Structure formats: structure tokens, C-alpha cells
């Protein structure tokens, strides 16, 4: 199914927000563009890996409330059962739920679009709120879209079985994006985002281990200690190319660094292949690698070995490889009552994690020479979408 | 750094006010309008995928999603 040409501007505008406040004030352009599609999605997600199972629904509904205003709401749940390696080596298995609700509005004015949203995430030991604003503008004959965005987050970190424990974390995200039509078959995008966090950034349950010759196993644990600020920069580029026989190739690369010493890169290549008007197949491969944080160690030489201490495997040196596959089936192509069309979708990703300085303490070995940790994660998404 | 960024944005915006002939005409964008060419054809799925990686990797940001914290890692 190839959409009509007059949808082109819509898709370009919707998928690549772009804008500048100065541009809005100086130019005051007033050509019609479009809002995101009216649709509803019901998704079931499942993540299983490393002793952790996380599953639940996500429901997203978007509705146009006027000619230039669109409202979107999302309800998302993580049902967590965790017996991760951190948990089994230093604590006990636990279950919890995280519920996230968000509400957003997009306002269109000519070639400018403003998006506002507010999000709340609740767990029994973590409460997070965030407000987001993104402003975009199309320019250069709608070939280019520029986006500026800002988010402000207010988190409260709690602790199970300790109602008096409540630590604040404040977050700020600054982002700028550029999307560019290169040719009749190629579109590219670039994005840069700086994120700053301030406050309590530890996991209150996690510990680090250090050499302790006074105990039989040769090591002991103490609570981790993180800096109370964290600033990161990420730069990404992505491109998509339309193949002559109606299929699409895509590539994305991201470079990351932060003031904790973590440097990371990821690269993804994907291919989308419609079989006919109803079936669409998708495959992708993604690699990621990162260096460790300056204050990370799997085994510190002694208690309070330095001012900051971390043994979070997400701050260690590691890499992962994702192999993913998806299939989509279009329903109700002719419409039904208020529904224009629908789709049923299934996606599966296998993620293989390999840690280079995080050791698996469950399988013996001399202190500091235990086998390195690795695990596979299976990620499943099943969702139904309708457009109306 | 921020000063240069602001200057760049202002320059882009001033350019936007002038008439520039697009080298890909609107009637030539049928392929780009095909849903398979969207960077995020299913926002509910894209948001979840970003969340999975954010929770399992040290890197964050520039992934097309807006901010928001959680105790997920």
C-alpha cells in the first residue's frame, strides 16, 4: 500500500519535529501542516533475562481535539519479578510494580508545532514526575525540520521497609534535533541531548564488594556511593533509504560520553520488507559497547577504598548484541464503523550481554578471578493498533 | 558552546525566512511518505524499546524519547 502523495508532508512533519523559537518569532510562517495520526495501541511487553522478568501492558491513545490540537495519553505497567545476579548474591528475590501515566498535547501553528507532556511514574520505592516541552519548525521547503526540547524531572528515591528514607533527584534534559530529506528515497536525522542529574543517584540497595581477608570467603560488602551529579552528552545520526522494490534500509549510530567516565557507542542496521498489502516483515541487528565508570570496580582493594564506589554492572565495561525480528499484519483495510484500519504486530529481540569486568560470584573461583558474567534477554512485544 | 549553538539556530531560522527552492518537490516524496520509511512507525513500541535499552545500558539520550526517571536499573 503506497499512500497518496499528499500525505508526504504530513509524515515528514509528524515524524521529525523541528523548530526554533526565534524562527517562530521572526518568520511567523503560516502554512498548513498536520498533527500525528489518530490511533490507539494496546501493547503487551515481556522482558526475560538475567533472572529478571518484567511484563505488563502499555496503552496509548491519541485523539485530535480540534483542527490544530492533538491529545495523547499513555498508561504503562512494569510487573517485575527480580532474582538478578545482584539480588541473589546480596539480597533476596522481590516482586514489584511500576505504573506510569502520561498526558500530552500537540499544538500546531502553521509550520510550527509545540508539544507539551507530563509524566508520572510510581513504584513502592520510587516516585518520578517529569514535564516535557518540544518545539519544532519545518523549513527549506519542508525538507528540513529542527526541534528543540527540554525536560524537567523530579524524582524521589525511597527504600522498602524504611518509610523514613526519601532522597530527591532532579533531572534536566536539553535536546536539539535535525531531520533532513536528502533525496526522493533518503531521509536522515541527527539528534544531540545533554542530560544533567543532581541529587541521590545511587541504588539504595546495591552494594560494592571489597577484599576482606578477615572473612572466610575473602570479601565483604559495603553500600555503594555515587557522586550527586551526573552530566551526559549523546549524539545520534540515523538514516533511512527506500529501495526500488518497496522496502526500506535503515541505520542508526549513537555516541555517548558522561562525566562519570562512561563512553559508549551503538550501531543499528535494519531492513523492512512488505510482502504484500497486509504483511510487513522487519529485521534488525544492533551492537552496543561501553567503557566503565571511573569509580566502578568489581572488587575494591579494601573498605572505603575511594570516595565514590560502584559495582553496578550497567556502569561496568560491557557490550551487547541484539538480533530482532518483527511481523505486522494489516486488518480492516476497508474500514469498519469508526475504524479506518488496524494492525496486529509481533516483535522479538534477543539481546546477548557480555561483561568484561563484572564477575559471576555464583559459580566459585578464587576472589577476583570468578568467571565473567554474561546473560541473554528475550524481549517480546505484541500489540494491536487501530487508526480512526 | 551554547553561544555557538544559539548562533547556529538563529542562522537556520533566518534562512528559513527566505524562499529556498526545495530540491525534492512535494510531488516527489511518495516514497518518503510510505509508512515503512517512518523512523518510528509505532510510537508505543519505540518508547518501550528505548526504555529497555535505557534500563540496561549506561548510555542515555538522543534516542528520540522525552525525559522521565524511574528506578528501573
Interface residues (C-beta under 8 A of the other chain):
Chain A: X2 X3 X4 X5 X7 X8 X9 X10 X11 X12 X15 X16 X20 X22 X23 X26 X27 X29 X41 X43 X45 X47 X58 X60 X74 X76 X78 X98 X100 X102 X117 X119 X121 X123 X125 X126 X128 X130 X132 X134 X137 X139 X140 X141 X142 X143 X144 X146 X148 X149 X151 X152 X153 X155 X157 X169 X171 X173 X175 X176 X177 X181 X183 X184 X185 X187 X189 X191 X192 X193 X194 X195 X203 X232 X233 X234 X235 X236 X238 X240 X242 X246 X247 X248 X250 X254 X256 X258 X262 X264 X266 X272 X274 X280 X288 X290 X293 X312 X314 X315 X320 X345 X347 X349 X351 X353 X377 X379 X381 X383 X385
Chain B: X5 X9 X10 X12 X13 X14 X15 X16 X17 X20 X21 X22 X23 X24 X26 X27 X28 X29 X30 X31 X32 X33 X34 X35 X36 X37 X38 X39 X40 X42 X43 X44 X45 X47 X48 X49 X52 X53 X56 X57 X58 X59 X60 X61 X62 X63 X64 X66 X67 X68 X69 X70 X71 X72 X73
